[in-house]
Amino acid sequence: MNNNPAIDYQQHRFAYQACLEQTRPEEAAVHPVVVIGAGPVGLVTAIDLARQGIRVVVVDDDDALSVGSRAICFAKRTLDIFDRIGCGQRMVDKGVGWNRGKVFLRDQAIYEFDLLPESGHARPAFINLQQYYLEGYLLEQAQQHELIEVRWKNKVSAIIHHGEHEVLTIDTPEGSYPLKASYVVAADGSRSPLRKMMGLESVGHTFRDRFLIADVKMEAPFPAERWFWFDPPFHPNQSVLLHRQPDDVWRIDFQLGWDADPVLEKTPERVIPRVQALLGKDAKFTLEWVSVYTFSCVRMDRFRHGRVLFVGDAAHCVSPFGARGANSGVQDAENLAWKLAYVLQGKAPESLLDTYGSEREYAADENLLNSTRSTDFITPKSAVSKCFRDAVLGLAREYTFARRLVNSGRLSLPATLHGSPLNTAYDGPFSGAMQAGAPCTDAPVQGDAGRGWLLQHLGDQFVFMIFAAPAALPAVQLQALQSMAKGSVPLRLLFVSSTASTAQDRDVLATLGHDARQLQDIEGLAAQRYDGQPFTCYLVRPDQHLCAGWRAVNPTALAAALQRATGHAQGELATPVPHAA
């Protein structure tokens, strides 16, 4: 399957193969991690774990990838994660990048927006890419790792908890077998069979509305923008969303109302007139895929249950408005993978996994809050709510304050993990968005390999980023940093300077280990975005979140912050992660 441009990811089938537990059960051991589900979140989890040196078995009850566009909008933060695990460029090359959008009331555009108005970023605010391409590229990336084994037509039918491991019963075309794992990651979707087996549930609100998705293949003059209509003349009293996808396929979402018949509405006799009403009766198009969906805003009370950890839709579900589902699931995977690896490798106590739960439960609450507000605005359920919405839309064409109230889907942004127990308080005021718990932002830089991007040098391990040239640091600080870089928890030293490296800088770098790097902040944007005054420094987690910051290099404080960021009880305790109101 690898790198075959002609492959049809929707039609390809993967052969079932008997595994070691079936052919030589006496040789079977306890696997470090079993991931249930070979969708986007499960595959990202597996790839990220393999990059950390952890062997992973992925089991999936199917033998195919997704059919239809499904999740299509992938945010900049998610693209940054794909870049880090090695497959971002393929996604961007195939996908349709976009930053801008329009909101319409009836047949008039009431305002436009730009989600990434500043330059100096490697990736756009979003790309649109059908989920089957995404899964295909992720699977091909996983196949490059010898530490990942994907088992198709392997269905989990039971789980038994033991003190040091879990035992899954796996049903296959050749019978059942037991599969042992130190940890199980449940990425088995919104209906999560494993969640039900364990007597757990997701709680929240199911919305009484239906939407039609139509993937339409056509040549159209519309730009690569997100267009959202309230009460359009071609679909009165409802809403419509339009997105361009690769291969001249357009995604159109039509609001139908709760009383719509989901079976009838998927028939060509119902879908084609709706599309013609938007495009015109003479428009030439074909239907690629059609679906009718309802949605819920729900989550599990806790994402960690002993040695079982729930990620993605198995842990939380949101409405599709704002593209917060798949994006937040990929961010779950990234948050969990490094922590699981560090625990398995003895670099961190098992309690570090509790912070996966607290951090991502907080992020889920943030997404649920925004998703619910968007849904309430798009589909008002009372006369008062509809009156408010219509008044806001009527004012938005002329008044800026009203535009801030228009909610056609607050588009996905990564959570800043305020109050995470892994954070160390900054030692003074820092301006801008790069606060403790924030995901790192990008900036253009120049290194030994030429021009590149800052985020390419962050992640996979802890990074100590210093806004200074290496030769500017006193010898005693350099000796302490050299010692820490070789410690039990890997630490990469990254120097960001306003000027190019000198011979003296390079001599210093050579003493700090092969991973030490110096980058030139060629446009000054890194210093601007990180409030990078001279000698300002940050500790960056393996998932590219900031967890400590100082105005001067302090190796003792850095050592304490590194201990804290790996879950060791040291120093002042942080405030637990709060839940969004």
Residue pairs with C-beta under 8 A, 6 or more apart in sequence:
1 7
1 12
1 136
1 139
1 140
1 143
2 140
2 143
2 144
3 140
7 136
9 65
9 132
9 133
9 135
9 136
10 64
10 65
10 66
10 67
10 68
10 132
11 64
12 64
12 65
12 136
13 63
13 64
14 63
14 64
14 150
14 152
15 63
15 152
16 63
16 152
16 153
16 154
16 172
16 173
16 174
17 151
17 152
18 172
18 174
19 149
19 151
19 154
19 177
20 27
20 28
21 28
21 170
21 177
21 178
21 179
22 172
22 174
22 175
22 177
25 177
28 180
29 180
30 164
30 165
30 180
30 181
30 182
31 55
31 56
31 57
31 179
31 180
31 181
31 182
32 54
32 55
32 56
32 181
32 182
32 183
32 344
33 49
33 54
33 55
33 56
33 57
33 181
33 182
33 183
33 184
33 185
33 340
33 344
34 56
34 57
34 58
34 59
34 166
34 168
34 179
34 181
34 183
34 184
34 185
35 42
35 45
35 46
35 56
35 57
35 58
35 59
35 184
35 185
35 187
36 42
36 58
36 59
36 60
36 156
36 168
36 184
36 185
36 186
36 187
36 188
36 194
37 58
37 59
37 60
37 186
37 187
37 188
37 189
37 312
37 314
38 58
38 59
38 60
38 62
38 135
38 139
38 150
38 152
39 66
39 135
39 187
39 189
39 312
40 71
40 131
40 134
40 135
40 138
40 312
40 326
40 329
40 330
41 187
41 311
41 312
41 313
41 326
41 329
41 330
41 332
41 333
42 58
42 60
42 185
42 187
42 188
42 311
42 312
42 333
43 58
43 135
43 138
43 139
43 141
43 142
44 81
44 85
44 138
44 330
44 333
44 334
44 337
45 56
45 185
45 187
45 311
45 333
45 336
45 337
46 56
46 58
46 142
46 145
46 148
46 150
47 85
47 86
47 138
47 141
47 142
47 145
47 148
48 85
48 333
48 334
48 337
48 338
49 56
49 147
49 337
49 340
49 341
50 56
50 142
50 145
50 147
50 148
51 85
51 86
51 145
51 460
52 337
52 338
52 341
52 342
52 345
52 460
52 542
53 147
53 341
53 345
54 147
54 340
54 341
54 344
54 345
55 147
55 148
56 147
56 148
56 149
57 149
57 151
57 179
57 181
58 142
58 148
58 149
58 150
58 151
59 151
59 154
59 155
59 156
59 168
59 170
59 179
60 150
60 151
60 152
60 153
60 154
61 153
61 154
61 155
61 156
62 152
62 153
63 152
63 153
65 132
65 135
65 136
65 139
66 131
66 132
66 135
67 132
67 289
68 130
68 131
68 132
68 213
68 215
68 288
68 289
68 291
69 130
69 131
69 132
69 213
69 215
69 245
69 249
69 251
69 289
70 130
70 131
70 132
71 131
71 134
71 323
71 325
71 326
72 128
72 129
72 130
72 131
72 243
72 245
72 251
73 126
73 127
73 128
73 243
73 323
73 327
73 411
73 412
74 82
74 91
74 95
74 126
74 127
74 128
74 129
74 134
74 323
74 326
74 327
75 125
75 126
75 323
75 327
75 411
75 412
75 413
75 414
76 116
76 121
76 123
76 124
76 125
76 126
77 327
77 331
77 412
77 413
77 414
77 439
78 326
78 327
78 330
78 331
78 412
79 88
79 91
79 92
79 123
79 124
79 127
80 88
80 122
80 123
80 439
80 442
80 455
80 544
81 88
81 330
81 331
81 334
82 88
82 91
82 330
83 89
83 122
83 123
83 455
83 456
84 455
84 459
84 460
84 544
85 141
86 141
86 144
87 137
87 138
87 140
87 141
88 123
90 137
91 127
91 129
91 133
91 134
91 137
92 123
92 124
92 127
94 129
94 133
94 137
94 246
95 127
95 128
95 129
95 133
95 246
96 127
96 128
96 129
96 224
96 244
96 245
96 246
97 123
97 124
97 126
97 127
97 224
98 124
98 125
98 126
98 127
98 128
98 224
98 225
98 226
98 244
99 114
99 115
99 116
99 117
99 124
99 125
99 126
100 112
100 113
100 114
100 115
100 223
100 225
100 226
101 112
101 113
101 115
101 225
101 226
101 227
101 228
102 109
102 111
102 112
102 113
102 225
102 226
102 227
102 228
103 109
103 110
103 111
103 112
103 113
103 228
103 230
103 396
103 406
103 408
104 110
104 227
104 228
104 229
104 230
104 232
105 229
105 230
105 231
105 393
105 394
105 396
105 397
106 229
106 230
106 231
106 232
106 233
107 232
107 233
108 397
110 393
110 396
110 397
110 403
110 406
111 396
111 397
111 403
111 406
115 125
115 126
115 411
116 124
116 125
120 442
120 443
120 444
120 523
120 525
121 441
121 442
122 442
122 453
122 455
123 442
125 411
126 226
126 323
126 411
128 224
128 243
128 244
128 245
128 246
128 251
129 245
129 246
130 215
130 245
130 246
130 249
131 326
133 246
139 150
142 148
142 150
143 150
151 170
153 172
153 173
154 170
154 171
154 172
155 170
155 171
155 172
156 168
156 169
156 170
156 171
156 188
156 193
156 194
156 197
157 169
157 170
157 171
157 176
158 168
158 169
158 197
159 166
159 167
159 168
159 169
159 184
159 194
159 197
159 198
159 308
160 166
160 167
160 169
161 306
161 307
164 182
165 180
165 181
165 182
165 307
166 180
166 181
166 182
166 183
166 184
166 307
166 308
167 178
167 179
167 180
168 178
168 179
168 180
168 181
168 184
169 176
169 177
169 178
169 179
170 176
170 177
170 178
170 179
181 307
182 307
182 344
183 307
183 308
183 309
183 340
183 344
184 194
184 307
184 308
184 309
185 309
185 310
185 311
185 336
185 340
186 192
186 194
186 195
186 308
186 309
186 310
186 311
186 314
186 315
187 311
187 312
187 314
187 329
187 333
188 194
188 195
188 314
189 312
189 313
189 314
190 202
190 296
190 313
190 314
190 317
192 310
192 313
192 314
194 308
194 310
194 314
195 201
195 202
195 300
195 310
195 314
198 305
198 308
200 300
200 305
201 300
202 296
202 298
202 299
202 300
202 315
202 316
202 317
203 298
203 299
203 300
203 301
204 296
204 297
204 298
204 299
204 317
204 368
205 296
205 297
205 298
205 372
206 294
206 295
206 296
206 298
207 294
207 295
207 296
207 297
207 319
207 375
207 379
208 258
208 294
208 381
209 255
209 256
209 257
209 258
209 294
209 295
209 375
209 379
210 255
210 256
210 257
210 258
210 260
210 262
210 265
210 292
210 293
210 294
211 253
211 254
211 255
211 256
211 292
211 293
211 294
211 295
211 320
212 253
212 254
212 256
212 260
212 265
212 266
212 271
212 274
212 290
212 291
212 292
213 251
213 252
213 253
213 289
213 290
213 291
213 292
213 293
214 251
214 252
214 253
214 254
214 271
214 274
214 275
214 287
214 289
214 290
215 245
215 249
215 250
215 251
215 287
215 288
215 289
215 290
216 249
216 250
216 251
216 252
216 275
216 285
216 286
216 287
216 288
217 247
217 248
217 249
217 250
217 285
217 286
217 287
217 288
218 248
218 250
218 279
218 283
218 284
218 285
218 286
219 248
219 284
220 244
220 250
220 279
222 242
222 244
222 250
223 244
224 244
225 244
226 241
226 242
226 243
227 241
227 242
227 243
228 239
228 240
228 241
228 242
228 408
228 409
229 235
229 239
229 240
229 241
229 242
230 239
230 378
230 389
230 393
230 408
231 237
231 238
231 239
232 238
232 239
232 240
232 278
234 240
234 277
234 278
235 254
235 255
235 274
235 277
235 278
238 254
238 255
238 256
238 257
239 255
239 378
239 379
239 408
240 252
240 253
240 254
240 255
240 278
241 251
241 252
241 253
241 408
241 409
242 250
242 251
242 252
242 253
242 278
243 250
243 251
244 250
244 251
245 251
249 288
252 275
252 278
253 320
254 274
255 378
255 379
256 265
256 292
260 292
262 292
264 270
265 271
265 292
266 290
266 291
266 292
268 287
271 287
271 290
272 287
275 283
275 285
275 287
276 283
279 285
293 320
295 317
295 318
295 319
295 320
295 375
296 317
296 319
297 317
297 318
297 319
297 368
297 371
297 372
297 375
298 316
298 317
298 368
299 315
299 316
299 317
299 361
299 364
299 365
299 368
300 310
300 315
300 316
302 357
302 361
303 309
303 310
303 311
303 315
303 316
303 332
303 356
303 357
303 360
303 361
303 364
304 310
304 353
304 354
304 356
304 357
309 336
309 340
309 353
309 356
309 357
311 329
311 332
311 333
311 336
311 360
312 325
312 326
312 328
312 329
312 330
312 332
312 333
313 325
313 329
315 332
315 360
315 364
316 328
316 364
316 367
316 368
317 325
318 324
318 325
318 328
318 367
318 368
318 371
319 371
319 372
319 374
319 375
321 371
321 374
321 375
321 378
321 408
321 409
322 367
322 370
322 371
322 374
322 409
322 410
322 411
322 412
323 409
323 411
323 412
324 367
324 370
324 371
324 412
327 412
328 363
328 364
328 367
328 412
331 360
331 363
331 414
331 415
332 360
332 363
334 543
335 356
335 359
335 360
335 543
336 353
336 356
336 360
337 543
338 460
338 541
338 542
338 543
339 348
339 352
339 353
339 355
339 356
339 567
340 353
340 356
342 348
342 352
342 489
342 566
342 567
343 349
343 350
343 352
343 353
347 488
347 489
347 566
348 566
348 567
348 568
349 567
349 568
351 567
352 566
352 567
355 420
355 421
355 422
355 567
355 577
358 420
358 421
358 576
358 577
359 415
359 417
359 420
359 422
359 577
361 577
361 579
362 415
362 417
362 577
362 578
362 579
362 580
363 414
363 415
363 417
365 579
365 580
366 415
366 580
367 412
367 415
368 580
369 580
369 581
370 410
371 410
373 407
373 410
374 407
374 408
374 409
374 410
376 385
377 389
377 406
377 407
377 408
378 407
378 408
378 409
380 386
380 388
380 389
392 402
392 405
392 406
393 402
393 406
395 401
395 402
396 402
396 403
396 405
396 406
414 439
416 433
416 435
416 437
416 438
416 439
417 423
417 436
417 437
417 438
417 545
417 577
418 435
418 436
418 437
418 577
418 578
419 437
419 574
419 575
419 576
419 577
419 578
420 436
420 437
420 547
420 574
420 577
421 564
421 573
421 574
421 575
421 576
421 577
422 541
422 547
422 564
422 565
422 566
422 567
422 574
423 436
423 437
423 547
423 548
423 564
423 565
423 574
424 436
424 539
424 547
424 548
424 557
424 560
424 561
424 564
424 565
424 571
424 574
425 436
425 572
425 574
426 435
426 436
426 548
426 549
426 550
427 549
427 550
427 551
427 554
427 557
428 551
430 531
430 536
430 549
431 531
432 529
432 530
432 531
433 441
433 529
434 440
434 441
434 529
434 530
434 531
434 538
434 546
434 549
435 546
436 546
436 547
436 548
436 549
437 545
437 546
437 547
438 545
438 546
439 544
439 545
439 546
440 454
440 455
440 458
440 540
440 544
440 545
440 546
441 529
441 530
442 453
442 454
442 455
443 453
443 454
443 521
443 523
443 525
443 526
443 529
444 451
444 452
444 453
444 454
444 522
444 523
444 525
445 451
445 452
445 453
445 454
445 457
445 496
445 519
445 520
445 521
445 522
445 526
446 452
446 500
446 519
446 520
446 522
447 457
447 517
447 518
447 519
447 520
448 517
451 522
454 496
454 519
454 526
455 544
457 463
457 494
457 517
457 519
458 465
458 494
458 540
458 544
459 540
459 542
459 543
459 544
460 542
461 490
461 491
461 492
461 542
462 489
462 490
462 491
462 492
462 539
462 540
462 541
462 542
462 562
462 565
463 491
463 492
463 493
463 494
463 539
463 540
464 481
464 484
464 491
464 492
464 493
464 494
464 537
464 538
464 539
464 540
464 558
465 494
465 495
465 496
465 530
465 537
465 538
465 539
465 540
466 473
466 493
466 494
466 495
466 496
466 535
466 536
466 537
466 553
467 496
467 497
467 526
467 527
467 530
467 532
467 533
467 534
467 535
467 536
467 537
468 495
468 496
468 497
468 534
468 535
468 537
468 553
469 495
469 497
469 499
469 501
469 502
469 505
469 518
470 478
470 495
470 501
470 505
470 508
470 509
470 512
470 516
470 518
471 502
471 504
471 505
471 507
471 508
472 535
473 481
473 508
473 553
477 553
477 555
478 508
478 511
478 512
480 555
481 493
481 512
481 553
481 555
481 558
482 511
482 512
482 513
484 491
484 555
484 558
484 559
484 562
485 491
485 492
485 493
485 512
485 513
485 515
485 516
486 513
489 562
489 566
490 515
491 562
492 515
492 516
492 517
493 512
493 513
493 515
493 516
493 517
494 516
494 517
494 518
494 519
495 505
495 509
495 516
495 517
495 518
495 519
496 518
496 519
496 520
496 521
496 526
496 527
496 532
497 505
497 518
497 519
497 520
497 521
498 520
498 521
498 524
498 527
499 520
500 520
501 509
501 518
501 520
505 518
506 518
509 516
509 517
509 518
519 526
521 527
521 532
526 532
527 533
530 536
530 538
533 551
535 551
535 552
535 553
536 549
536 550
536 551
537 549
537 550
537 552
537 553
537 558
538 546
538 548
538 549
538 550
539 546
539 547
539 548
539 549
539 558
539 561
539 562
539 565
540 546
540 547
541 547
541 565
547 561
547 564
547 565
548 557
548 558
548 561
548 564
548 565
550 557
550 558
560 570
560 571
561 571
563 570
563 571
564 570
564 571
564 574
